[in-house]
Amino acid sequence: MKKITPFHVAVPVYDLKETRAFYRDVLGCEEGRSSDQWVDFDFYGHQFVIHLKPKPVQAEGLHHNPVDGHDVPVPHYGVVLEWDQWHDLEQRLKAKGIKFVIEPYIRFKGLPGEQATMFFLDPSGNALEFKAFQDITQLFAK
């Protein structure tokens, strides 16, 4: 597998203070630069930015695609963690009472690409997926 370089992603949020606390205190992301309109985070080694956006008058809702009998929210983003790191995050999220869109489970058990995955929303409704592979070389396995 080739060396991975950090990505940069920016997402809209409705409440900067509440969402800042979520990424800092719930997910444990270190805060970087900020202003009254945006905040940078170290998102597992990647540059992740939340940008203040007024909440729409009418809720936009999430689009879903069926995957493994679950309604996977689209769009979504996240990080591939190490196996133990994923399980630690799962326990931390459960302890903080985070409501899962898709409860933590193992996909493709015993097959190529076996992975742990879970989906949840940030306070602004942005969907996150965190996953882990016992064998990271299976990341792109068919």
N, C-alpha and C positions, 0 to 999 in steps of 0.2 A: 504494500500500500504506500502511496506517495505521501510526502510531508504535506500536512494541511496548514494553510495560512489562515489567519483570522478573517472572519467576515465582518461586514458592517451592515446593520439593519436598523431602521428607524420605524417606530410604530406610533399611531395616534392614541392619545389617552384623554379622557374627559376630566379627570381630577389628578393634577400633578402631584399633590401632597400624598393622597391615598395610594396612588400607583407607585410613587417613589418609595414609600414605606413597604409595599408589597415586594418589590424587587430587592430592596436592601435587607429587610428584616425577615421575610418569609423565605425567599430564595437564596439569601446570603450573598448577593452581588455587591461588590465594592463600587462605591460611587466615584465618578471622575468629575469632569467639568460640568458646569450647569449654568442655567440662567433662569429667569422667571417663566420661560416658555419651554425649556427642554432640560433633560438630565442624561448624561452619559453613564453607562455602567460597564464594568468588566463582567461580561456574561460568559463565564467559563472560558476566558481567554479571548473572547470576541467582543467587538465594540457594538454595544446595543444602546440605542437612544430612544427615550420616550419624549414625544412632542405633544404639547398641549393642543387639543382640537376641541372646539365647542361641540357639545353633545347634540346630535340631530334631534329635531322636534319629534320625528317619528323614528322609532327604533328600526335599525336596518336589519337586524337578525343575522343569524349565521346560516351559511349554506352548508349542507352535509353531503358526503358521498358514502355509500355503503361499502364497508371493508370488514371482512371477518364477522359479519353479523352486527357490527357497530355502526353508528352514524358518525363518521369522522368529520369534524368541523374544517371547513375550508374558507379562508386560508388559515394556516397554523404555522408555527415555527417552534424551534426548541434546540436541544443539544443532545448528542449521543454521549452518554456518561460511561464511566467504568462500572462494571456490574455492582460492586459493593457501594459505590457512590450513588447509583440509582436507588438501591434499596434504602440507603440512609435518607435520601431525599423523600422517598415514598413515606417513610415513617415520620419524618419532620412535617410533611404536608398533612398527614392524617392527624398528628398531634395538634396542629394549628387549625383543624376543622375545615380544611380546604375541601370544597365540593368538587368531585371529579365529573367531567363530561363523559369520560370513559375510565372506569376503575382500572387500577394497575393490574396487568395480566401478562402472561407469556404468549407471544405469537409464534407460529410455526414450530411448536414444540417438537424436538427430535428431527427437524428438517433443516435444510440449508437456510441460513438467515434467521435462525431462532433468536428471538429478542424479547426483552421486557419493555413494556410501553405503558404510558398513562397520559391522559389528556385532562387539562383543567383550564380555567379562564383567569386572566388577571382582572383587577377591579374594573377595567374599562371594557371587558368582554373580548379581549384579544385571546385567541386560543393558543395554548402551548402544548407541545408533545415532548416528553422526555423519554428517551429510550436507552437501552444498553444491550450489548452483546457479550456473552461469555467469551466468544471468540471474535475479536474485532475484525479479523480478516474476512468474516462473513458479512460485512457491512453491505456489499453489493452482490452477494451470492444470489444466483437464480434458482 
